[in-house]
Amino acid sequence: MSFASEFKEFAMKGNVVDLAVGVVIGAAFGKIVSSLVENVIMPVVGLLTGGVNFSTLAVAIGMSPKGEPVLLKYGAFFQTVVDFLIVAFVIFLAIKAINRLKKPPVAAVAVPPPRQEVLLEEIRNLLAKR
């Protein structure tokens, strides 16, 4: 088997293709959630906290050799944490919905035994009592 055909067989397996689709959709979903947090949620949170823009919150921890301040940008970190929490919550809801759609297998309805077996069991029980 040649290297190219072996690679083609590997790449066309269902799991690899499914993973690739998941990564692409996940990246697009991440951009949507980042936009939601940055443009919708954080302005509301900033308004509720007195007009604070969290993405600009930082602490100067020194000066660089060029004379520029070195900033510890904890506001951007906070915004990233909110992004993560929203993504995790939405994925949790999606998996919960998918699991709800998976119905447990229907239990087989117990079929009553044929009349002959019922009579034989009754005869057996009567003989056991003697």
Buried (B, 14 or more C-beta within 10 A) or exposed (E): EEEEEEEEEEEEEEEEEEEEEEEEEEEEBEEEBBEBBBEEBBBEBBEEEEEBEBBEBBEEEEEEEEEEEEBEEEBBEBBEEBBEEBBEEBEEEEEEEEEEEEEEEEEEEEEEEEEEEEEEEEEEEEEEEE
